[in-house]
Amino acid sequence: MEHKFSPDFSLSNLNAGKEAKELMRFLQSIQGKRILSGQHSNKASCPDIGYIKRITGKTPAVLGFDLLSYSNAVETPESTWECIDEVENNKRSVEAALEWAGKGAVITLTWHWFSPTKGRNKSFYAENTDFALDEVLKEKGMDYEAMLSDLEKIAGVLKAFKDEKVPVLWRPLHEADGNWFWWGANPAAFKELYRLMYKLFTEKYQLDNLIWVLNAPGDEYYPGDDVVDINSIDSYADKIKGTTLKSDFERLSQASTGKKPNAIGEIGTIPNLDALQEEEIPWLWYMLWNSFPADPQWNTVEGLIRGFNHPFSLNLEDLQAYKK
């Protein structure tokens, strides 16, 4: 791929705040020159971040957190120990994210949205709930009101970041094109829900600190350039050796007619940074998923040290100097 990618970094929200605009300008300044390292933590204690720091001497620049425990209906019937453990350890993730933001980290948030009308166990999975999004959106009954209640609650959570002047790379309704989450079962319904959330969060709740990161790369799931700031994809291919996701980059670019920049929302192994640099594939950031850095099936100690100390990688320790 020839490096002729020149997307639009202006924000879709015309009322976007100063901090969000500054972050987008920074992302524009590094595109094709460097890539931000990233790590997701589904636990407020952030053991993955601590592990990476001990092993590599570096701290990821982009830190991901999940609003999983902030849904209204997390206490589902038939919850397994795994589900309960995940919810309990996720609590206070907002406080952890704000603390890291105060240290200069770039914050990205996602939301494993437990079904608004409950369900079974981890009810964000489509197989564990009878919540039919397409029908709910048509009927606009009690289930619809329950969904709006969840959105209102999460808007309140996100307001904490706005109040602290923290911009957020907001990656909602992720992996919709995979069909395993209830919000992705129907492409048309997904787009309607995404646009509803966008309208509520930007207009009613005035969350002008959000940068909207779409995480549904299929063309039929694309909700429109007017509600997307950055395209992203999740990939768990190419264990250990790393990859460039070149074909995925090209597919994402086509989904938004080349108007939106691209990022790797989730990945199991650090990408092949040598190849990314040589081939000029301008991903903005990558984010390792929780527990994967210490999993030898996905990352070796040597690979972590090499990746986080690679000259193409920007870590938290580099951000202030680079921004200057």
C-alpha positions as CSV (number, residue, x, y, z in Angstrom):
1,M,0.0,0.0,0.0
2,E,1.5,3.3,-1.0
3,H,1.4,5.8,1.8
4,K,-1.1,8.2,0.3
5,F,-3.7,7.9,3.1
6,S,-4.8,11.4,4.2
7,P,-7.9,11.2,6.3
8,D,-9.9,14.0,7.9
9,F,-9.1,14.5,11.6
10,S,-11.9,17.0,12.3
11,L,-14.4,15.8,14.9
12,S,-17.9,14.8,13.9
13,N,-19.3,16.6,16.9
14,L,-19.4,20.3,16.0
15,N,-19.5,21.2,19.7
16,A,-16.4,19.1,20.5
17,G,-14.4,20.5,23.4
18,K,-10.9,21.8,23.5
19,E,-9.4,18.6,25.0
20,A,-10.9,16.4,22.4
21,K,-9.7,18.6,19.6
22,E,-6.2,18.7,21.1
23,L,-6.0,14.9,21.2
24,M,-7.1,14.6,17.6
25,R,-4.5,17.1,16.5
26,F,-1.9,15.1,18.4
27,L,-3.1,11.9,16.7
28,Q,-2.9,13.6,13.3
29,S,0.7,14.7,14.1
30,I,1.9,11.1,14.7
31,Q,0.0,9.4,11.9
32,G,2.5,7.3,9.9
33,K,5.4,8.5,12.0
34,R,4.9,6.6,15.2
35,I,2.3,4.3,16.8
36,L,0.9,4.6,20.3
37,S,1.3,1.4,22.4
38,G,-1.8,0.3,24.3
39,Q,-3.1,-2.0,26.9
40,H,-6.6,-2.9,28.1
41,S,-7.4,-3.6,31.8
42,N,-10.7,-5.1,32.8
43,K,-9.6,-4.9,36.4
44,A,-9.4,-1.6,38.3
45,S,-6.1,-2.8,39.8
46,C,-4.6,-2.9,36.3
47,P,-2.2,-5.9,36.7
48,D,-1.4,-5.9,33.0
49,I,0.0,-2.4,33.1
50,G,2.2,-3.3,36.1
51,Y,3.4,-6.5,34.4
52,I,4.4,-4.6,31.2
53,K,6.3,-1.9,33.3
54,R,8.2,-4.6,35.2
55,I,9.1,-6.5,32.1
56,T,9.9,-3.7,29.7
57,G,10.5,-0.6,31.8
58,K,7.8,1.1,29.8
59,T,4.2,2.1,30.3
60,P,1.6,1.9,27.5
61,A,0.5,5.2,26.2
62,V,-3.1,4.2,25.5
63,L,-4.9,2.6,28.4
64,G,-8.2,0.9,27.9
65,F,-10.9,0.4,30.5
66,D,-14.3,-1.3,30.4
67,L,-17.6,0.0,31.8
68,L,-18.7,-3.6,32.2
69,S,-19.7,-3.3,35.9
70,Y,-21.6,0.0,35.4
71,S,-24.6,-1.4,33.5
72,N,-27.9,-1.5,35.5
73,A,-28.4,-5.3,35.1
74,V,-25.1,-6.9,35.9
75,E,-26.6,-9.2,38.6
76,T,-28.1,-11.8,36.2
77,P,-29.6,-15.1,37.1
78,E,-27.2,-18.0,36.7
79,S,-24.1,-15.8,37.0
80,T,-21.0,-18.0,37.1
81,W,-18.0,-17.3,39.3
82,E,-16.2,-16.0,36.2
83,C,-18.9,-13.5,35.6
84,I,-19.2,-12.3,39.2
85,D,-15.4,-12.1,39.5
86,E,-15.2,-10.0,36.3
87,V,-17.9,-7.6,37.5
88,E,-16.5,-7.2,41.0
89,N,-12.9,-6.6,39.8
90,N,-14.1,-4.1,37.2
91,K,-15.6,-1.8,39.8
92,R,-13.8,1.5,40.4
93,S,-12.4,1.3,36.8
94,V,-13.4,4.9,36.3
95,E,-11.4,6.1,39.3
96,A,-8.4,4.1,37.9
97,A,-8.8,5.6,34.4
98,L,-9.0,9.1,35.8
99,E,-5.9,8.5,37.9
100,W,-3.9,7.3,34.8
101,A,-5.3,10.2,32.8
102,G,-3.8,12.5,35.4
103,K,-0.4,10.9,34.7
104,G,-0.8,11.8,31.0
105,A,-2.2,8.5,29.6
106,V,-4.6,8.5,26.6
107,I,-7.8,6.9,27.8
108,T,-10.0,4.6,25.7
109,L,-13.2,3.1,27.0
110,T,-15.4,0.3,25.9
111,W,-18.6,-1.1,27.4
112,H,-19.6,-4.8,27.6
113,W,-23.3,-3.8,28.0
114,F,-25.2,-6.4,30.0
115,S,-28.7,-6.8,28.5
116,P,-30.9,-3.9,29.7
117,T,-33.6,-6.5,30.5
118,K,-31.2,-8.9,32.2
119,G,-30.7,-12.4,30.8
120,R,-28.4,-15.2,31.8
121,N,-24.8,-15.0,33.1
122,K,-22.8,-12.6,30.9
123,S,-25.9,-11.2,29.2
124,F,-23.9,-9.0,26.8
125,Y,-23.5,-12.2,24.7
126,A,-26.4,-12.6,22.3
127,E,-26.8,-16.3,23.2
128,N,-27.5,-15.3,26.9
129,T,-30.4,-12.8,26.3
130,D,-33.7,-12.6,24.6
131,F,-33.3,-8.9,24.1
132,A,-34.1,-8.4,20.4
133,L,-32.7,-4.9,19.5
134,D,-34.6,-4.6,16.2
135,E,-38.0,-5.3,17.9
136,V,-37.1,-3.1,20.9
137,L,-36.4,-0.1,18.6
138,K,-39.7,-0.6,16.8
139,E,-41.9,-1.1,19.8
140,K,-40.4,1.5,22.0
141,G,-41.9,-0.1,25.1
142,M,-40.6,-1.0,28.5
143,D,-37.5,-2.7,27.1
144,Y,-36.7,0.5,25.2
145,E,-37.1,2.5,28.3
146,A,-34.7,0.1,30.1
147,M,-32.2,0.6,27.3
148,L,-32.5,4.4,27.6
149,S,-32.0,4.1,31.4
150,D,-28.7,2.3,30.8
151,L,-27.6,4.9,28.3
152,E,-28.4,7.7,30.8
153,K,-26.4,5.9,33.5
154,I,-23.4,5.5,31.3
155,A,-23.7,9.1,30.2
156,G,-23.4,10.0,33.9
157,V,-20.3,7.9,34.2
158,L,-18.7,9.6,31.1
159,K,-19.5,13.0,32.6
160,A,-16.9,12.3,35.3
161,F,-14.2,12.4,32.5
162,K,-15.7,15.6,31.0
163,D,-15.7,17.3,34.4
164,E,-12.0,16.5,34.8
165,K,-11.3,17.7,31.2
166,V,-10.2,14.2,30.1
167,P,-10.8,13.4,26.4
168,V,-11.9,9.8,25.8
169,L,-11.5,7.6,22.8
170,W,-15.0,6.2,23.1
171,R,-15.4,2.7,21.5
172,P,-19.0,1.7,22.1
173,L,-20.9,-1.3,20.8
174,H,-17.7,-3.0,19.8
175,E,-17.3,-5.9,17.5
176,A,-20.9,-5.5,16.3
177,D,-20.1,-7.2,13.0
178,G,-19.1,-10.4,14.8
179,N,-22.7,-11.1,15.9
180,W,-21.8,-12.5,19.3
181,F,-23.0,-9.4,21.2
182,W,-26.7,-8.6,21.3
183,W,-26.2,-5.2,19.8
184,G,-24.7,-6.7,16.6
185,A,-27.3,-9.3,15.7
186,N,-28.9,-6.9,13.1
187,P,-26.9,-4.4,11.1
188,A,-29.7,-1.9,10.6
189,A,-30.7,-2.1,14.3
190,F,-27.0,-1.6,15.3
191,K,-26.7,1.5,13.2
192,E,-29.9,2.9,14.7
193,L,-28.7,2.3,18.2
194,Y,-25.3,3.7,17.5
195,R,-26.9,6.9,16.1
196,L,-29.3,7.1,19.0
197,M,-26.4,6.9,21.5
198,Y,-24.5,9.5,19.5
199,K,-27.4,11.9,19.5
200,L,-28.1,11.4,23.2
201,F,-24.5,11.7,24.3
202,T,-23.6,14.7,22.1
203,E,-26.9,16.7,22.3
204,K,-28.8,15.8,25.5
205,Y,-25.9,15.0,27.7
206,Q,-23.4,17.3,26.0
207,L,-20.4,14.9,26.3
208,D,-18.1,17.1,24.2
209,N,-15.0,15.2,25.4
210,L,-15.7,12.0,23.4
211,I,-13.9,11.0,20.3
212,W,-16.1,8.4,18.6
213,V,-14.2,5.2,17.6
214,L,-16.3,2.8,15.5
215,N,-15.4,-0.9,16.0
216,A,-17.6,-2.6,13.4
217,P,-15.6,-2.7,10.2
218,G,-18.2,-4.4,8.0
219,D,-19.7,-2.1,5.3
220,E,-23.2,-2.9,6.3
221,Y,-22.6,-1.8,9.9
222,Y,-21.1,1.6,9.0
223,P,-23.4,4.3,10.5
224,G,-22.1,7.2,8.5
225,D,-19.2,9.6,8.5
226,D,-21.2,12.2,10.4
227,V,-21.1,10.1,13.6
228,V,-17.6,8.5,13.4
229,D,-14.2,10.0,14.1
230,I,-11.9,7.0,13.9
231,N,-12.4,3.5,12.5
232,S,-10.9,0.6,14.4
233,I,-10.7,-3.2,14.1
234,D,-10.0,-6.0,16.5
235,S,-7.8,-8.9,15.5
236,Y,-6.5,-12.0,17.2
237,A,-4.6,-13.6,14.3
238,D,-0.9,-14.2,14.0
239,K,0.1,-15.2,17.5
240,I,3.7,-14.4,18.6
241,K,5.1,-13.3,15.3
242,G,3.0,-10.2,14.9
243,T,1.3,-8.7,11.9
244,T,0.7,-5.4,10.1
245,L,-3.1,-6.0,9.4
246,K,-2.4,-4.4,6.0
247,S,-5.5,-5.8,4.4
248,D,-7.7,-4.7,7.3
249,F,-6.3,-1.2,7.1
250,E,-7.3,-1.0,3.5
251,R,-10.8,-2.5,4.2
252,L,-11.4,0.1,7.0
253,S,-10.3,2.9,4.7
254,Q,-12.8,1.9,2.1
255,A,-15.6,1.7,4.7
256,S,-15.3,5.4,5.3
257,T,-14.3,6.3,1.7
258,G,-10.9,7.2,3.0
259,K,-12.1,10.0,5.3
260,K,-11.4,8.5,8.7
261,P,-8.1,7.6,10.4
262,N,-7.7,4.0,11.6
263,A,-6.7,2.3,14.8
264,I,-6.3,-1.3,16.1
265,G,-8.9,-1.5,18.8
266,E,-7.8,-4.8,20.2
267,I,-5.0,-7.3,19.4
268,G,-3.5,-10.3,21.0
269,T,0.2,-9.8,20.0
270,I,2.2,-6.6,19.5
271,P,2.1,-5.8,15.8
272,N,5.1,-6.2,13.6
273,L,6.5,-2.7,14.2
274,D,9.4,-3.1,11.8
275,A,7.0,-3.8,8.9
276,L,4.5,-1.1,9.9
277,Q,7.3,1.4,9.8
278,E,8.8,0.2,6.6
279,E,5.5,-0.2,4.7
280,E,4.1,3.1,6.2
281,I,0.9,1.6,7.4
282,P,-0.4,4.4,9.6
283,W,-2.3,2.8,12.4
284,L,-2.7,5.3,15.2
285,W,-2.5,2.9,18.1
286,Y,-2.8,-0.7,19.1
287,M,-4.2,-2.1,22.3
288,L,-3.3,-5.5,23.8
289,W,-6.2,-7.2,25.5
290,N,-6.1,-8.0,29.2
291,S,-4.0,-10.9,30.3
292,F,-2.5,-11.4,26.9
293,P,0.9,-9.8,27.7
294,A,1.7,-12.6,30.1
295,D,0.2,-15.4,28.0
296,P,3.1,-17.2,26.2
297,Q,0.7,-18.3,23.5
298,W,0.5,-14.6,22.4
299,N,3.5,-12.7,23.6
300,T,7.0,-13.6,24.7
301,V,9.1,-11.7,27.2
302,E,11.6,-10.9,24.5
303,G,8.8,-9.7,22.2
304,L,7.3,-7.4,24.8
305,I,10.7,-5.9,25.6
306,R,11.4,-5.4,21.9
307,G,8.0,-4.0,21.1
308,F,7.8,-1.5,23.9
309,N,11.3,-0.3,23.3
310,H,10.9,-0.1,19.5
311,P,11.8,3.4,18.1
312,F,8.4,3.4,16.2
313,S,6.5,2.9,19.5
314,L,5.3,5.8,21.6
315,N,4.8,5.0,25.3
316,L,3.5,7.0,28.2
317,E,7.0,8.0,29.1
318,D,7.4,9.6,25.6
319,L,4.1,11.5,25.4
320,Q,4.9,14.8,27.1
321,A,8.3,15.2,25.3
322,Y,6.7,14.2,21.9
323,K,3.7,16.6,22.3
324,K,6.2,19.5,22.9
